[in-house]
Amino acid sequence: MDYNKNQSDFDFIATEELKAEFNVSENSKNKIQIIAKITNDTIISIYLKNNTKDSLLLSKQDWHLYLIQEAKNKKEEWKPIEYWSYSWCGNSYYSEKIESGKIIKTDTEKYNGTFETEIRFKFLINNEIFYSNQLKCKIDMIQFEIPEKFTKHSTYNNVLRVSNKELAEKVMFLEPNAIEEFSEKQKIWRNRIIEKNKTGKQTKSKKR
């Protein structure tokens, strides 16, 4: 398992063929449509269309869309094979305005291995989950395992400090409301520290 490294293609212009493909896709009625295509042995291109009548503010981090790759394990269960690496730099975050009907593109890594399965992409957009179509691919079974660098990630440990492993994994695997829950618990934790420091100072003053 590794963190997702998708990269937006700002020069992309949708072809008429791609536009027609969106019109007949199985999720053509979704407010946000996502089509993933294998470009070559190392890259999967993902196309996202704003299907609403209004413009869409799409949050990004350092030019990356919030997405991870999932795959079916031997039990046919969808499991993450990637996680999201949050940045703690305020300058990393911004929003891109996507007009109604516009199609944008991002490229992400295609894995190779010996286990034949299906993969899909999970997007977190405005606190909602959207999925791409499914693709047949080969991956390594080890990609289902959580690596040491996952549990050593600063985001994971920042969440652990104020909550638990369950919430830490929800944050890293882009679950809705996870960041909000973490922020709330962090606020409570900070307030406790402040109150504890106040109590300590008051106790010292009384002893004097």
Residue, then its C-alpha position, 0 to 999 in steps of 0.5 A: m500500500d502506498y499513498n496516491k500521487n495523482q496529478s491534474d492535467f491542466d492542458f486537457i481538453a475533452t474530445e467529442e468522443l469522450k463527451a459522447e462516452f460520458n453520455v452513455s456511461e452507467n453513471s450518466k445521471n450522477k451529479i459527478q461522473i467519473i470514468a477511469k481508463i488504462t492509458n499504458d502499463t504505468i498510468i490510469s487516466i481519470y476523467l471527471k465531469n460536473n453533471t450539475k447545472d451549477s459550477l462546482l468548487l473542487s477542493k485540491q491539495d497541491w494540484h491533486l484531487y482527493l482520491i485513492q485506489e481500491a481493489k477487490n480482495k480474494k473474498e470479493e470485498w472492496k479494500p483500499i490499496e492506497y491512502w491519502s497523504y495530507s499536507w500540514c502546509g496551509n498553502s497546499y490547499y485551494s479550490e478549482k471552479i469547475e463549470s457545469g458540463k466541464i470534464i477535467k482529467t487527472d493521471t494516477e499510477k497503474y500497479n502491476g502484479t500477479f493477483e488479477t482483480e478489479i480496481r476502482f477509484k474512490f473520490l472524496i468531493n465536498n464530503e461525499i464519496f463518488y466512485s469511478n467505473q471498475l477496471k480489470c487489473k493485476i496488483d500484488m496482494i501485499q498492497f492490501e496490507i497497511p505498511e509501517k510508513f502508514t502508521k508513522h505518517s504525521t496525519y495518522n499520529n496526529v489523529l491518534r493523539v486525540s482519538n483512536k486507530e479507527l478514526a485515523e484510518k477513516v481520515m487516511f482512507l478518505e471517509p466522509n466527515a472524518i476530518e471534521e470529526f478529527s478537528e472537533k476532537q482536536k479542539i476538545w483536546r486543546n481545550r483540555i490542555i489549556e484548562k489543565n495549564k490554567t489549573g496548574k498555574q492556579t495551584k502554584s499561585k496558591k502554594r506561594 
